[in-house]
């Protein structure tokens, strides 16, 4: 976990282990919220990506598709259940989405069946049509007005003999959503002595832990359980939903679906893999996609820091593993090279601890610092001295890092694939207070914070029915105090009234009322906030499934009804800190008599028109780019006279997605976004 103590809201009073429905006895960090259709759609899209990246196995040693319910298939034996609600939490979802308890009684509803999960839909596993399992704690605790309890329970496999197997890999399809703290209450326990002792593995797979967030649907998950199960004749595993040890209680709602459980052997002896490559220490500070030159780490202090996360997917230990880190410029010239050697990278089965770490991390100082702005490439390669890797393609990883004159940012502008919305208020026609922001730290002193750039969502400033509405909000810089948390830390604030022209133009610059001095070593949190109910919604573009460094904060409501900043989100908002005095791009253009309108129609499928005005003769050029920055169309218009002009273009040859278009008039440019369908 991070070294900072981050406020998570209200603390639970005590836990409950009872089969009775109870009155409210605890409060939550996050408020229980209903799943939305949009959330379900996104979960399905994420599931397609997750399915593509699933690790494969070798010989199948055990399989269960739950087509025979709790009784199990192929003579493997029955599955048993245990919970703290009189055996009424684990449910077999039979063909036709009809639920049955372990005793055979029908639930009479489709699942998930709780009042907050009905929009999420069924598990999209490999074989959902023949049945699957769900831990439906939301259904147990509905309606919430009648009281609720924390939920615990396990689904245990029959006994399996792995006497002849030195590699045991457990894989399954799942999806889940949980409340009300970020730590996932989802585990897999394994025993090799008939249940006398159990070893616990995290079961949330690649999901970035966050409360009230739906996982991918499905989320294929793989665990190497060899350190317990290999060469053992009395192995069982159980899927366990329990109160996370970080909090002790407060997990009572939503669902956990499971299907297509497979145990296989690993056929790969030698298989190192890169998991993640980061620019900076993501566990103790943060990483940045864009860093101002004034805030780089000096070469004398180690320069750019590479965080290399790796693992051994094979069955054999890998000795004398070399970790090569390089810094390259955009043309591929190597600017810095450094190599570290790891004596032994243990396999999962041979790890010094059981369960072994799912992955390990090494930090390597490159000794390089940039002297000029621009895009650079950070690249790392793993090489074992003791083997030939079966999948060498995953031994190398690269990422683009950007150094700028004045811009500090976490998000990747090329992959902004989400729009963060506020919740609808209990007051009809209004949105709840909301906010989005990110942590930053000052490596060096002497910098001044002048403002923020925000990539507002296309629906920002619109009411619930999609019409333009008034939206007042603030930009804030918090002087973060870990003893107080974000919400109670002192801050500087600037007030704004939203203009819908700020949407669909890319990052829009908003200056602080006065520049703010940044002290070396200090931590700051910056963002936008609408602190009161509003008719217009404050929305921000975001990069989904990206916040592995815990840099994101969201302003939301606690179970007590208080609004506070929460961390542990899965996304990164498109909000950047600016360390020089700027003028908004479209303001510069307008001051110089240039105006660019939104293309019509937008979204576009065939012909679309770009209208613009200039107040004097100018040499005009027009460019369309994809989100990687590649120019897909460049139009030289030459010298144009003052007045209104238009450009038509057929987008039918372009792939569906988001594009930018830029008008360049005598070197002055203005950019907006368009959607192609």
N, C-alpha and C positions, 0 to 999 in steps of 0.2 A: 504494500500500500504506500501512498505518498507520505512524505514527511510532514505535510501540512495537516493541521487539524481543521477539517471543513465542517461547517454547520450543516446538519441534516434535518433539523427541525425538532419536533416534539419527541420525547423519549417515552418508551412504553413503561408501564408501571409494573406488571408481572405477567408471567405466562400462565396458560391454562392447559391442563391435560384431562379432559373430561368429554364424555360422549353426549353431554347435555347441551342444548342451545342456551346461550348465555346472554345476559344484557351486556351492553358495552362496558368493557373493563380496561381498555387501553386506547391510546391515541397513536396516530401514525405519523411518520415523517411525510409520506405522500398520501393524498386523499384518493380513495378508491374511485376510479372513473370508468365509465362504460367504454368498451371497445367500439371503434368506428369502422365503417365500411372501408374508408381510406386506409386505415391501419391494416385491415385484413388484406387489401389489395397489395400493399407494400410488403407484407409478410410473405405473400405468395411469390412476388418478384424476387425477394431475397432468397426464398427457398430454391428457386431455379438456379441461382448462383451457387448456393451452398451445395446443391446436388452435384454440380459440375466439379467441385473441389473436394469431394469425398474421397478419402483414402480407401483403396481397395485392400482385400485380404487374400489369403491363400486358400488352402483346403478348408471346407466348411466342416466344423466339428459339432455344431448345434444350430438349429434354426427354429424360430417361432413366429408365425404370422397371425396368431390369435384367431384363426378361422374356427377353432373349436372352443372359443371363450377361455375361461379359467382352467379348463381341463387339459389344455395343451394339445399339441399335434404329434403325430408320428410315434406315439408311445413314449414320448419323452417324460411324461409325468405332468402332474397338475401344478399350477401356480397358486401360491397361497397369499393371502392379504392380511394386513394388520393396520389398524388406524386408531385414532383416539375419538372416534365418533360412531361406535357400535357397528363397525364394518359397513359404513354407508358412504365411503369416499371413493374407493376404487370401483369403477364401472366398466363393464365390457360393452362397447358400442357395437352392436350386431349389425349385419347387413340391413340397410334401410335406415340407419342412424337411430336405432332403438336401443335404449340403455337397459342393462341388467346388472343388478348387484351380484355379489359372490354367491348369495343363497338362492339365486334364480329369480328373485322378484324383479319385475319390470319397473323402471323409473317412470315410464309414460311420457318422456320428453326426448327431444333431440339434444345432442350434447356437442359443445359445452352448453349447459342448461341454466346457468345462473343469470341473474338480472343484469350483470355487468359484462357478460361474455357472449351474449346471444348473436352479436354481429360478426364474430370472428370466424365462424364456419368450422367445418370438420378438418381433421388432420389430413393433409395431402401426402400421405406416405406412399410407398411403392405399391401396397395392396390394401387400400382403405376399404375397398368394396366387400372384403370378406371379414371385416371386423378389426377393432383396435381397442386399446385400453386408455382410460382417462382417469386422472385424479382430479375430480371436479369439485374442488373446495368452494368455488363460487356457488354451485348448485346447492351444496349443503347449507351455505350461509345466506340463502335467499328465502324470503326478503330480508334485507339487512335491518329493516325496521323492527323485526322480531328478535334481534340480537344476533351475535355471531361469536365464533371462537377461533383461536389459532388452530391450524390443522397440521397433523403429523400422520404419516402412513407409509407403508412399504408394500411393494409387489415383489414376491420372492420366487425365483426360478426353482424347478425341480433339481435334484442332485445330479451332477454331471461328473463323469470320470475323464480326467485329462492325464492319466498316468503316462501315456506315450507321447505327450505333447510338451515341448520345451518353449513353445510360443503360443500365447492365448490372447486373441484380440477380440474384444467385444464391440459390436457396432449395432446401431439402431437408429430409426427415424423418430423424431420427436418435435413437438412445438410446445411453447409455454408462454405464460405471462404471469407475473406475480406482484404482490404488494406486501409490505409497503416500505422496504428499505432496499438499497441497491444490491446487496449481497444475495446471490441466488440460493434459494432453499432446496436445491436439486442436487442429489448425490447418487452414487452407485456404491454399495457396500459389497464386499466379497469375502467369503469364508472358505477355508479348506479343512475345517475340523468339525463339520456338521453344525455350525452355528454357535460354537462356544466363543469364538473370537471373530470379529469382523474388521476388515480394513476399508477405510472410506476414501473414495475418489470423488473429485468434483465432477458433476454430471452435466454442466451447462455448455460444454463444448466450446465452440468459437464465439458464442454470444458474449458481447461486451456487457457486463453486468449493469443493469439499470432497472429500477422499479417502474411498473406501469408501462413497460415497453414490450410489445409482442416480438418474440423471436421470429426467425425465418420459418416459413411453413412449406415444406418440412425443413428441419435442421438436422441433417445427417451427422451423427456423432460417433466417434471412435475412441476407445480406451484400450491401452495395452495393460492387461491385468495379470501379466505373466509372473510378476513378483509374488503373487499369492497363488495363482492357479496352476502354473506350470508344474508338470510331473506329479500332480495331486489327484487322488481318486475320489474325493468327497467335496467337490466344489459347488457352491451356490452363489448366486449374485442377486441382489435386490435393488430395485429402483426405489429410492427413499426420498420422500418429501418431508423436510423437518426444519425447525426454526434455526436459522443460520447462527453459528456460534458468535459472530461479530455483534449480534443484537440480542440474542436469546429468545426473542419472541416477535410478534407483530406480523406473521404471515398467515393470512386467513382467506384470501380471495384469488379468483381467476382459475387457471386450469393447467394441467400438464398431460399431454397426450403422448402415447408411446405405441410403436408398431414395428414390425419387421426386425426382430431381434436376431442377430447372427453372431455366432462365435466362430472364428476362423484362426488359422495359424499364419504367421508371417513367413512368407517365402523368401524375403529379402534379408540376406545376412549383413550386407554393407550398404547403408543408405543414410547418409547425412542430408540434412535439409536446412536451408535458411527459412526462418519464420517471419522475421521482420527486420528491416534496416531503418534506423532512425537517426536524425540529426540532433543529437543531444541526449541528455539523461532523462528518459521519459518517466522513470519511476520516482525520481527525487526532485526534478524541476519540470520542464516541459520541452517539447520540440517545436520547431517553427519551420514552416515552409518558406517564409520570407523573413529575412533579418536585416535591419539597417546596419550599415557598415560601422556606425558608432557603437553598436551593441554586440559586435563579434568578440569572440575570445581571442586574445592576443596569442601569437605564435609562441611567445615566451612562456605563456601559461598553458600551453597544450594545443591551442588552435581549435579548429572544428573537431567536435567530439562525435565519433561514430558509436552508436549503440547497436550491436549485432546480437540478435536473438536467434538461436539455433536449436536443433534437436537431432537425436539419433533415432531414425525410424527403423533401423535394422535390428537384427538379433545379436550381432557381435559388437563388442566395444571397439571404438575407433581410437587408435593411438596416434600421438604426434600430429594432431590436427592443426594445420596452419590456417590462420584467418588473415587474409589479405584485404586491406582497405586502401582504396585509391580515390583521389579527387581528380576529376577531369573537367576540362572546359567544354563548351558546346560543340567544338569541332573534334573532340575526342583526344586531345593532347593530355597526357598524364601530368598533373601538376604536383602531386604528392603521393607517396607510396609508403606504407608501413605494414609490417607483418608481426603478428603475435602467434605463439604456439600454445595450444591447450594440450597438456600431457595425455589425458584420456577423456573421451566423451563416452559415457556409459550408455549402454542400451537400457530400455525401460526395465527389462527383466533383471539386469545386473546392477541397477542403481544402488548407491550407497544407502538410500532410504527407500521405503515402500509405503505409500506410492512414491515413485520417483517423480522429480519435477517434470512437468509436461514439456518444458523447454528451459534452456539456460541462456544467460546473458553475459556478454563480455563488452566492456567499454574500451575503446581504443582512441587515444589522442593522435590526431593526424599531424600535429605540428605545423599546420598550414592555416593561414588566415587570408581572406581575400583583400586585394588592394583596389579593385575596381568593381563596380556593380555589374550584375549580369546573372545568367543562369549557369549553374555548375552541376556536375553529376557526382554523387557519392555512390561508390560501388564496392561491394564486398564479395569475396569468394572463399569458400571452404574447401580445403584439400586434406584428405587423410593420408598419413604415411603408411597405413597398413592395409589398404584395400583399393579395389576398383569400385567406385560407386555405381549402383544400378540405375540411379536417376540423376546423372550429373547436371541435368538442366535446372534442378532446383537448388544447386549449390552456389549459385550466383544471384545477387539481387542488386538492383540499382534504384536510385531515386533522384529526382531533380530537387536541388535546393537553390534558393534565390537570395541574392544579396542586393539590397536597394539603398537608395539615398536616405529614405525616411520612413519606410513602411515595415511594420511588424505584424506578421499574420500567421495563423495556424492553418487556415483552410486552403484547399487547392481549388483555384478558381475554374479549372477546367472540368471539374466533376461535382458541381453544385447540383445535386439531384433530389433535393427536398426543400420544402417550404414549411417553416415552423409557425404554427397557428396558435393563438390563444384559445382557451376553452370558452364556451358560451356560458354566460353568467346565469344565475338563478333569476336575475332581473330580465324580463322579457326584452328581446331585441338588443341586448348589451353583451359585450365580451368581458370576461374576467380581467383583472390586472395581469400583466405578463411582462416578460423581459428575457433577453438573450445576451450572453456575454462570454468573455474568455479571460483567463489568467495571463499575465505577462510579468516578466521580471527584468530588472535592470542589471545587466552584467557589469556595465560601467557607469560611472557618474557623468554628469555634464549634459545629458540630453534633456530636452523639453518636449512634453506631450502637447500637441497643438489641437488634436481632434481625432475623429474616427472616420473611417469609411465603412459604410454599411451597404450591402447588397440587399435592398428591400425586396420582399416577395411580390409577385405580380398581383396578389390580392390585398396588399397592404393598403389601408385607408378605405376599405370597402366594408359595408355593413353585412349582416348575416344574409341578406337577400341579394348581395352583390352590387349594391348601389354605393356611390361615393358618399362618405360620411366623415364627420369631423373626428380627428384623432390628434390628441395632444400627448406628447411623450417627452422623455428626457434622455440625454446622453450623460453617462456618469463615469467617473474614474474614482474607484475606491482605493484608499490607502490600506491595503489588506493587513489586518491584525488577526493572527491565527487564534488568539485567545477569545476573540469576539465572533469570528466567522464573517462571511461577506456582508450579511444583512446589517449587522451592527457596527461594521467598520466605518470610519469617517469617509466622506466622499465629497468631490466637487461635481456640480450638476449644471447643465445648460438645458433650457426649455425650448421646445419646438412644436410647431403645428404642421402636421404632415401635408405634403403636396403630392398628389398622385403622379405628377411628372417625375418624381424621384424613383418610381418603379420602372423596370424594364430598361434601365440605362446602365446597368452594371454598378460597380461600387460608387456610392455617392458620398461626398465629403461633407461632414458637419463639424465645424470648428467649436472647440470649447470657448467659453466666455473669456477666459484668460489662459495663456500657456501655463502648464504645470511642470515644475521641476521634478525630475526623476533621480532618486538617490541610488548609488551603487549598492547592489545586494538586496534592494527592497522589492517587495512583491506588490503588484497592482492587479485589480480586476476592473475591466472596462466593458461597457455594454450599453444597450438601449433598454428603457423601461417605461411602461405605461402603468403607473402606480395605482390608478383608479379604474373603475368600470368605464368602458368607452363604447360608443356606438360603432366606431371604426376599428378594425382589427389591426394590431401591430404584428406584421409577419416579416420574417427574415429568411433569406435563402440559406441553405445549409448543405454540408457534405455529410451524407448518411454513413453510419457504420464506420466511423473514423476516429472517435475520441479515445484512443488507447493511452493517452497521457493524462487523462482526467483534467483537461484544461477548460472544459465547457461548464457554464453555469446557466440555469434556467430559473426564472422567477415564477413561482407557482405556490399553490395553497397547501398548507399542512392539514392534517386531520382535525386540528383544533380550529381551523378556519383562518389561521394567520397566513399572510403571504411572506415568503422568505426565498432566498436564493438556494437552489439545490445544485450540487455537483453530481458526478457519476452519471453523465448522459452518454448516449451512444453516438451522437452527431457533433459536428463542428460548425458553428454559425459563421457566416461570411462577414465578420466584423474585425477590422484591423485598426491598430493604433498607429497614428501618424506623428512623426517627430520633426516636422517642419511646417512652416506656414504655407497653406495652400488656398487655392480658390477652386470651387467645384468646377468640374470640366465643362458642364453645360453653361455655367455662369460665365466662364471665360469666353465660350463661343458666343453667347448672347451679347456680351459686352463688345464683341467684335462683329456683331451684326450677322451671326450665323444661327440658324435654327433648323433642327432636324426633327421631323415628326415620326410617329410610329407607323411602321409599314401597314398597308391595308390590302387584303385582309390579313389578320394575324390571329390564329395560326393560318399558315398558307399551305396550299396543296399544289397550285399551279402558278398562275401569274399573280405577282404581288407588286405593289407600287410603293416607292419611297419618295415622300415629298419633303422638300427643303426650301428654305429661303435664304438669300444673301442680300445685304444692303448695298454692296458695291461690287465692281468687277473683281473676280477672283479665279485662280486656276484651281479646278476641282478634280478630285479623284475619289472613287468610291470603292470600298472593299467589303467583301463578305468572308467571314472566317468561321471555321468550326470551333468547338470548345477546346481543341488542342492548340489553337492559335494558327492553324494552317489556313492560308488564303485559298478559298475555293472559287472566288471570282474577283477580278480586279477590273474596274471600268475607268478609263481615262476620259474625262469629259472636256478637258482643255479649259480655255478661258470662257467663263460664263458671265453675263451681265447681271446687274442687280434685278431682284425680283424673285418670283416663285418658280421653282423647277421641279421636275419629277424624273424618276428612273424606274422603269419596269423591268422585271426579271422573272424568268420561269424557273421555279424551284423544284420542278418535278424530277429533275435528275439528282437531287440531293437526298440523302438518307434522312429518315425522320429523326427529329431531335431539336436541340437548341443551338442557335447560331447568333453571331453578332454581326452588325453591319456598321460601317464607319464612314462618315463623310469627312474628307480632308480638304480644307480650303486654305490655300497658301500656308500650309503647314499647321493650321489649327484644326484639330480633330474633335469630333463628337461621335460617341458610340451608343448604340441601343441594341436590344435583343429582339430576336424573332423566333417563332416556333414553326417548324416544318412538319407536316403530317402526311 
